[in-house]
Structures are given as structure tokens and as C-alpha cells.
Amino acid sequence: MVCLIGLVLNILVFLQNYRNFSDRRKQEYEDEATRAEAMKSNRHDFMFSTFINLVILVIFVFLIVKFTISFLSF
């Protein structure tokens, strides 16, 4: 049960990160250089958080499968 809650929370965190990425992409900047630097930083932040979420997702899926197999073996 804890693994399922963690999985749902992980998905919610990913969706919030994507929403923040989209909001920051729509933001207006004073000049093109500032915009380019902000977009680069925004993409880097989003990719890093996506990678971390993917690692956590794999761990939760592994735990769910492991506990399901051990539960079914009884």
C-alpha cells in the first residue's frame, strides 16, 4: 500500500514539475539573451527532476512487483 501511495505521489510531483516547466516557458523576458539563458536553465531543471522521478518510479515499480510476487508465492 505504501508503494502505491509513493507511486501516486511521484506521478503528482512529475506533473507539477511539468506544469512549472510550461509556466516558465510562457514567461516573457526583457531581451533574447536573458530568455535563452532562462530556457536553458529551465530545460536543465526539468530534465534533472524528470530523471530523479524516473529513478524513483523504477524503484517503486520494482518494490510493487517484488512484494506482489512474494505475496502470490504463499
Phi, psi and omega per residue, in radians:
M1 nan -0.711 3.141
V2 -1.104 -0.676 3.134
C3 -1.116 -0.674 3.121
L4 -1.173 -0.702 3.097
I5 -1.110 -0.760 3.105
G6 -1.095 -0.671 3.113
L7 -1.112 -0.779 3.120
V8 -1.123 -0.763 3.123
L9 -1.113 -0.656 3.096
N10 -1.090 -0.740 3.116
I11 -1.144 -0.701 3.111
L12 -1.126 -0.678 3.101
V13 -1.127 -0.733 3.098
F14 -1.062 -0.786 -3.137
L15 -1.106 -0.651 3.094
Q16 -1.177 -0.704 3.090
N17 -1.097 -0.695 3.113
Y18 -1.153 -0.687 3.113
R19 -1.108 -0.757 3.094
N20 -1.095 -0.711 3.100
F21 -1.039 -0.800 -3.133
S22 -1.144 -0.726 3.138
D23 -1.133 -0.732 3.140
R24 -1.209 -0.519 3.122
R25 -1.218 -0.550 -3.125
K26 -1.439 -0.205 -3.093
Q27 -1.128 2.525 3.135
E28 -1.648 2.528 -3.119
Y29 -2.167 2.812 -3.067
E30 -1.220 -0.737 3.136
D31 -2.407 2.977 -3.045
E32 -1.216 -0.584 3.139
A33 -1.158 -0.740 3.101
T34 -1.124 -0.720 3.139
R35 -1.116 -0.780 -3.126
A36 -1.097 -0.741 3.127
E37 -1.153 -0.721 3.123
A38 -1.142 -0.701 3.128
M39 -1.157 -0.680 3.101
K40 -1.103 -0.787 3.115
S41 -1.140 -0.691 3.140
N42 -1.107 -0.799 3.114
R43 -1.106 -0.716 3.138
H44 -1.089 -0.814 3.131
D45 -1.067 -0.755 -3.120
F46 -1.168 -0.755 -3.141
M47 -1.136 -0.694 3.113
F48 -1.121 -0.813 -3.140
S49 -1.160 -0.600 3.085
T50 -1.148 -0.723 3.105
F51 -1.083 -0.795 3.117
I52 -1.080 -0.761 3.109
N53 -1.102 -0.652 3.116
L54 -1.146 -0.727 3.097
V55 -1.081 -0.799 3.126
I56 -1.118 -0.683 3.108
L57 -1.070 -0.781 3.125
V58 -1.083 -0.714 3.122
I59 -1.094 -0.811 -3.134
F60 -1.132 -0.730 3.123
V61 -1.113 -0.731 3.087
F62 -1.034 -0.799 -3.139
L63 -1.130 -0.694 3.124
I64 -1.109 -0.792 3.126
V65 -1.127 -0.758 -3.125
K66 -1.069 -0.831 -3.129
F67 -1.202 -0.594 3.101
T68 -1.151 -0.770 3.126
I69 -1.126 -0.757 -3.141
S70 -1.180 -0.571 3.109
F71 -1.230 -0.690 -3.124
L72 -1.312 -0.334 -3.108
S73 -1.344 -0.258 3.122
F74 -1.376 nan nan
